[in-house]
Amino acid sequence: MSRRDYYHDPAAPKANSVVPSTTAAVRDDAGRLLMIHKVDNDLWALPGGGMDLGESIADAAVREVVEETGLNVEITGLVGIYTDPGHVMQYDDGEVRQEFSVCFHARVISGEAREDGSETKAVRWVEPSAIADLNVHPSMRRRIDDALAGRATPQIV
């Protein structure tokens, strides 16, 4: 399914759903950030996705990271909660979803990085200084910047 993101665009369609979702800012011992190249919108992002019935938002983050990257992680903290009504995602089935994402800090505990093919075109450990060279949506860039800032308190947007 393809996706088009609108960010504070007056021509954006009106949202018709909200789905709790999650992302994980996974860092390695060298300080690099785990990034994925997404199939649905052709952008680079933190691994993540929607929460399923019967799971917690933290469990969803762990599940999504392993599904998209092959890496098992543990949650180590909260980056922030992102619910900007000015960011909507339009899917080709008619759904227009308002942003609702919880972003966590995480670290790898096992596994080998790999693409899954259906959701991710590439999985890469990226130096923070090289993130600016990647095509990243502004709302995802906000989460990345917040994760790398090392604040003691989570961001609530």
Backbone as CSV, one residue per row, in Angstrom:
resi,resn,N_x,N_y,N_z,CA_x,CA_y,CA_z,C_x,C_y,C_z
1,MET,0.853,-1.166,0.000,0.000,0.000,0.000,0.904,1.236,0.000
2,SER,0.589,2.189,-0.857,1.385,3.413,-0.903,0.827,4.439,0.082
3,ARG,1.679,5.406,0.412,1.327,6.412,1.404,1.864,7.757,0.955
4,ARG,1.072,8.795,1.192,1.527,10.161,0.938,1.378,10.948,2.232
5,ASP,2.462,11.588,2.652,2.448,12.393,3.869,2.167,13.846,3.537
6,TYR,1.335,14.466,4.356,1.081,15.907,4.285,1.521,16.500,5.616
7,TYR,2.235,17.605,5.558,2.747,18.223,6.773,2.420,19.709,6.746
8,HIS,1.413,20.080,7.525,0.952,21.470,7.595,0.673,22.013,6.203
9,ASP,-0.007,21.213,5.398,-0.350,21.536,4.015,-1.842,21.864,3.961
10,PRO,-2.207,23.089,3.576,-3.635,23.444,3.536,-4.428,22.595,2.544
11,ALA,-3.757,21.955,1.599,-4.441,21.105,0.624,-4.568,19.653,1.101
12,ALA,-4.131,19.366,2.313,-4.179,17.994,2.831,-5.620,17.538,3.003
13,PRO,-5.881,16.267,2.734,-7.218,15.740,3.009,-7.461,15.685,4.518
14,LYS,-8.730,15.681,4.886,-9.091,15.632,6.302,-8.885,14.216,6.844
15,ALA,-8.291,14.133,8.033,-8.057,12.836,8.668,-9.384,12.144,8.957
16,ASN,-9.385,10.806,8.766,-10.571,10.011,9.096,-10.243,8.858,10.046
17,SER,-8.979,8.816,10.538,-8.613,7.787,11.515,-7.405,8.230,12.331
18,VAL,-7.274,7.605,13.463,-6.092,7.743,14.319,-5.699,6.328,14.729
19,VAL,-4.433,5.979,14.509,-3.933,4.655,14.857,-2.699,4.844,15.729
20,PRO,-2.716,4.358,16.970,-1.504,4.462,17.777,-0.353,3.749,17.065
21,SER,0.767,4.443,16.976,1.942,3.855,16.341,3.179,4.193,17.147
22,THR,4.291,3.620,16.739,5.505,3.768,17.507,6.716,3.784,16.595
23,THR,7.771,4.404,17.062,9.069,4.340,16.416,10.108,4.113,17.504
24,ALA,11.276,3.624,17.065,12.353,3.380,18.021,13.642,3.995,17.505
25,ALA,14.264,4.801,18.354,15.577,5.378,18.075,16.605,4.430,18.679
26,VAL,17.128,3.548,17.828,18.063,2.509,18.270,19.474,2.986,17.965
27,ARG,20.316,3.053,18.993,21.712,3.476,18.822,22.628,2.290,19.089
28,ASP,23.750,2.256,18.366,24.758,1.233,18.640,25.844,1.819,19.540
29,ASP,26.826,1.007,19.876,27.882,1.457,20.787,28.717,2.591,20.206
30,ALA,28.720,2.726,18.888,29.469,3.809,18.225,28.644,5.090,18.112
31,GLY,27.384,5.056,18.589,26.529,6.238,18.537,25.737,6.382,17.254
32,ARG,25.865,5.402,16.344,25.103,5.467,15.099,23.637,5.139,15.369
33,LEU,22.776,5.637,14.484,21.330,5.461,14.612,20.844,4.469,13.558
34,LEU,19.988,3.554,13.958,19.417,2.578,13.042,18.317,3.247,12.210
35,MET,18.478,3.212,10.884,17.505,3.827,9.969,17.045,2.781,8.956
36,ILE,15.799,2.944,8.501,15.271,2.082,7.451,14.827,2.940,6.270
37,HIS,14.926,2.381,5.077,14.393,3.016,3.866,13.056,2.348,3.603
38,LYS,11.966,3.099,3.758,10.626,2.539,3.713,10.131,2.325,2.284
39,VAL,9.386,1.258,2.098,8.798,0.947,0.801,7.597,1.839,0.527
40,ASP,6.724,2.089,1.538,5.439,2.754,1.288,5.557,4.216,0.886
41,ASN,6.577,4.933,1.353,6.697,6.349,0.984,8.082,6.716,0.456
42,ASP,8.962,5.732,0.306,10.301,5.919,-0.261,11.156,6.911,0.533
43,LEU,10.923,6.985,1.839,11.689,7.874,2.711,12.472,7.059,3.733
44,TRP,13.498,7.679,4.297,14.255,7.092,5.403,13.542,7.430,6.698
45,ALA,13.589,6.502,7.648,12.859,6.686,8.904,13.458,5.814,9.998
46,LEU,13.012,6.075,11.208,13.259,5.158,12.313,12.336,3.960,12.118
47,PRO,12.751,2.763,12.526,11.836,1.634,12.415,10.633,1.837,13.328
48,GLY,9.490,1.343,12.874,8.284,1.476,13.671,7.047,1.157,12.872
49,GLY,5.895,1.276,13.516,4.623,1.002,12.855,3.493,1.006,13.852
50,GLY,2.341,0.522,13.397,1.124,0.560,14.194,1.080,-0.472,15.296
51,MET,0.391,-0.108,16.358,0.170,-0.989,17.500,-0.978,-1.934,17.165
52,ASP,-0.827,-3.203,17.523,-1.880,-4.204,17.324,-2.707,-4.361,18.591
53,LEU,-3.934,-4.810,18.421,-4.770,-5.134,19.575,-4.056,-6.183,20.426
54,GLY,-4.135,-6.027,21.730,-3.559,-7.003,22.638,-2.098,-6.789,22.968
55,GLU,-1.503,-5.710,22.480,-0.103,-5.444,22.838,0.029,-4.030,23.390
56,SER,1.079,-3.823,24.166,1.371,-2.483,24.670,2.120,-1.706,23.578
57,ILE,2.212,-0.404,23.733,2.928,0.413,22.754,4.421,0.075,22.770
58,ALA,4.977,-0.251,23.933,6.386,-0.647,23.999,6.603,-1.987,23.304
59,ASP,5.680,-2.937,23.502,5.782,-4.219,22.808,5.673,-4.023,21.297
60,ALA,4.830,-3.088,20.871,4.700,-2.800,19.437,6.029,-2.286,18.883
61,ALA,6.709,-1.445,19.625,8.001,-0.919,19.165,9.006,-2.047,18.982
62,VAL,9.088,-2.940,19.951,10.014,-4.066,19.872,9.657,-4.958,18.683
63,ARG,8.371,-5.258,18.504,7.918,-6.105,17.401,8.234,-5.463,16.056
64,GLU,7.937,-4.189,15.914,8.170,-3.510,14.636,9.654,-3.470,14.281
65,VAL,10.514,-3.231,15.264,11.951,-3.200,14.968,12.407,-4.557,14.460
66,VAL,12.005,-5.634,15.115,12.448,-6.953,14.664,11.853,-7.292,13.297
67,GLU,10.574,-6.937,13.065,9.963,-7.208,11.757,10.681,-6.468,10.638
68,GLU,11.011,-5.212,10.859,11.578,-4.384,9.794,13.088,-4.494,9.650
69,THR,13.776,-4.922,10.716,15.242,-4.903,10.662,15.916,-6.224,11.021
70,GLY,15.201,-7.149,11.640,15.815,-8.391,12.100,16.500,-8.276,13.448
71,LEU,16.474,-7.100,14.053,17.169,-6.870,15.324,16.196,-6.884,16.498
72,ASN,16.536,-7.630,17.532,15.766,-7.621,18.769,16.305,-6.502,19.653
73,VAL,15.399,-5.693,20.185,15.805,-4.553,21.004,15.097,-4.578,22.339
74,GLU,15.658,-3.800,23.268,14.951,-3.515,24.509,14.784,-2.004,24.598
75,ILE,13.643,-1.614,25.144,13.327,-0.197,25.312,14.140,0.327,26.493
76,THR,14.773,1.498,26.301,15.593,2.079,27.367,15.102,3.449,27.822
77,GLY,14.107,4.001,27.138,13.601,5.307,27.540,12.598,5.839,26.537
78,LEU,12.062,7.000,26.840,11.051,7.647,26.003,11.633,8.899,25.371
79,VAL,11.592,8.973,24.042,11.996,10.183,23.316,10.872,11.202,23.377
80,GLY,9.643,10.763,23.024,8.529,11.688,23.042,7.248,11.086,22.502
81,ILE,6.199,11.906,22.562,4.875,11.555,22.040,4.539,12.605,20.995
82,TYR,4.176,12.144,19.785,3.995,13.024,18.634,2.583,12.847,18.083
83,THR,1.757,13.902,18.256,0.349,13.834,17.858,-0.067,15.080,17.086
84,ASP,0.795,15.584,16.263,0.547,16.819,15.508,-0.601,16.620,14.517
85,PRO,-1.759,17.288,14.706,-2.872,17.125,13.768,-2.563,17.710,12.385
86,GLY,-1.490,18.476,12.273,-1.070,19.012,10.979,-0.307,18.008,10.131
87,HIS,-0.023,16.826,10.677,0.631,15.772,9.905,-0.369,14.648,9.690
88,VAL,-0.767,14.453,8.421,-1.659,13.342,8.073,-1.021,12.511,6.974
89,MET,-1.380,11.230,6.973,-0.874,10.277,5.985,-2.053,9.710,5.221
90,GLN,-2.020,9.858,3.898,-3.097,9.358,3.043,-2.650,8.043,2.396
91,TYR,-3.484,7.021,2.557,-3.208,5.712,1.983,-4.115,5.487,0.783
92,ASP,-3.708,4.603,-0.119,-4.463,4.407,-1.352,-5.801,3.692,-1.150
93,ASP,-6.085,3.218,0.073,-7.387,2.607,0.347,-8.408,3.618,0.870
94,GLY,-8.028,4.920,0.908,-8.937,5.967,1.363,-8.724,6.398,2.802
95,GLU,-7.934,5.658,3.554,-7.651,6.063,4.927,-6.754,7.294,4.923
96,VAL,-7.084,8.250,5.784,-6.249,9.433,6.008,-6.031,9.494,7.514
97,ARG,-4.815,9.181,7.920,-4.496,8.965,9.319,-3.796,10.183,9.921
98,GLN,-4.292,10.642,11.068,-3.603,11.685,11.823,-2.440,11.055,12.577
99,GLU,-1.321,11.783,12.628,-0.148,11.305,13.358,-0.483,11.042,14.820
100,PHE,-0.047,9.879,15.305,-0.085,9.558,16.726,1.015,8.542,16.961
101,SER,2.173,9.007,17.371,3.319,8.116,17.498,4.066,8.353,18.803
102,VAL,4.449,7.257,19.430,5.280,7.291,20.619,6.657,6.809,20.193
103,CYS,7.670,7.623,20.435,9.035,7.281,20.037,9.857,6.919,21.272
104,PHE,10.503,5.765,21.206,11.297,5.254,22.315,12.788,5.247,21.972
105,HIS,13.613,5.329,23.000,15.033,4.985,22.882,15.113,3.472,23.044
106,ALA,16.039,2.844,22.316,16.198,1.397,22.434,17.634,1.004,22.117
107,ARG,17.985,-0.213,22.540,19.305,-0.759,22.218,19.136,-2.195,21.753
108,VAL,20.058,-2.639,20.896,20.017,-3.993,20.347,20.465,-4.988,21.410
109,ILE,19.731,-6.090,21.507,20.138,-7.167,22.407,20.519,-8.433,21.631
110,SER,20.049,-8.572,20.369,20.439,-9.716,19.543,19.958,-9.507,18.109
111,GLY,20.420,-10.380,17.226,19.958,-10.376,15.846,20.969,-9.801,14.881
112,GLU,20.668,-9.973,13.601,21.484,-9.438,12.508,20.606,-8.533,11.654
113,ALA,21.109,-7.354,11.319,20.339,-6.410,10.506,20.099,-6.979,9.115
114,ARG,18.847,-6.848,8.643,18.466,-7.278,7.306,17.197,-6.544,6.876
115,GLU,17.003,-6.397,5.562,15.773,-5.815,5.027,14.697,-6.893,5.028
116,ASP,13.446,-6.476,5.205,12.373,-7.475,5.139,11.760,-7.556,3.748
117,GLY,12.001,-6.566,2.886,11.510,-6.600,1.517,10.103,-6.064,1.337
118,SER,9.207,-6.318,2.279,7.838,-5.841,2.122,7.649,-4.430,2.679
119,GLU,8.370,-4.093,3.747,8.253,-2.759,4.347,9.530,-1.945,4.230
120,THR,10.670,-2.624,4.172,11.947,-1.907,4.154,12.788,-2.304,2.949
121,LYS,13.298,-1.258,2.260,14.208,-1.460,1.126,15.641,-1.611,1.604
122,ALA,15.959,-0.964,2.729,17.320,-0.985,3.255,17.286,-0.741,4.751
123,VAL,18.280,-1.301,5.436,18.505,-1.069,6.861,19.947,-0.628,6.984
124,ARG,20.155,0.497,7.682,21.516,1.034,7.751,21.763,1.687,9.109
125,TRP,22.975,1.485,9.633,23.447,2.242,10.793,24.025,3.534,10.246
126,VAL,23.509,4.676,10.723,23.870,5.974,10.159,24.529,6.846,11.223
127,GLU,25.658,7.423,10.851,26.297,8.422,11.720,25.350,9.616,11.847
128,PRO,25.182,10.184,13.032,24.299,11.342,13.178,24.609,12.466,12.185
129,SER,25.886,12.680,11.878,26.255,13.748,10.941,25.812,13.451,9.508
130,ALA,25.504,12.196,9.178,25.097,11.820,7.815,23.582,11.787,7.633
131,ILE,22.820,11.939,8.698,21.365,11.874,8.600,20.822,12.995,7.717
132,ALA,21.453,14.145,7.743,20.997,15.276,6.916,21.053,14.959,5.428
133,ASP,21.865,13.982,5.029,21.984,13.607,3.621,20.866,12.672,3.157
134,LEU,20.069,12.162,4.083,18.999,11.226,3.740,17.681,11.968,3.524
135,ASN,16.810,11.402,2.680,15.484,11.954,2.444,14.571,11.483,3.585
136,VAL,14.324,12.393,4.546,13.559,12.093,5.751,12.412,13.092,5.867
137,HIS,11.209,12.601,6.158,10.054,13.487,6.323,10.288,14.407,7.529
138,PRO,9.791,15.662,7.468,10.013,16.593,8.585,9.533,16.086,9.947
139,SER,8.421,15.368,9.992,7.947,14.871,11.292,8.874,13.789,11.834
140,MET,9.455,12.983,10.961,10.418,11.967,11.399,11.731,12.632,11.798
141,ARG,12.118,13.645,11.058,13.351,14.372,11.400,13.229,14.969,12.801
142,ARG,12.047,15.443,13.162,11.816,15.986,14.509,12.095,14.914,15.561
143,ARG,11.570,13.706,15.346,11.796,12.620,16.302,13.275,12.261,16.382
144,ILE,13.930,12.214,15.233,15.361,11.896,15.198,16.155,12.953,15.942
145,ASP,15.884,14.224,15.650,16.581,15.317,16.333,16.359,15.244,17.847
146,ASP,15.119,14.970,18.252,14.816,14.855,19.683,15.565,13.684,20.304
147,ALA,15.639,12.563,19.589,16.341,11.383,20.111,17.825,11.657,20.273
148,LEU,18.399,12.368,19.328,19.838,12.628,19.367,20.204,13.752,20.346
149,ALA,19.226,14.570,20.729,19.494,15.716,21.607,19.875,15.299,23.023
150,GLY,19.460,14.119,23.442,19.839,13.625,24.762,19.179,14.356,25.913
151,ARG,17.964,14.846,25.710,17.257,15.535,26.784,16.856,14.572,27.902
152,ALA,16.743,15.098,29.093,16.348,14.275,30.246,14.841,14.022,30.269
153,THR,14.068,14.906,29.638,12.610,14.762,29.642,12.105,14.518,28.225
154,PRO,11.044,13.704,28.090,10.487,13.445,26.762,9.810,14.677,26.172
155,GLN,9.748,14.706,24.864,9.064,15.774,24.145,7.590,15.375,23.953
156,ILE,6.704,16.336,24.142,5.273,16.099,23.941,4.804,17.107,22.895
157,VAL,4.494,16.584,21.697,4.123,17.458,20.566,2.741,17.096,20.079
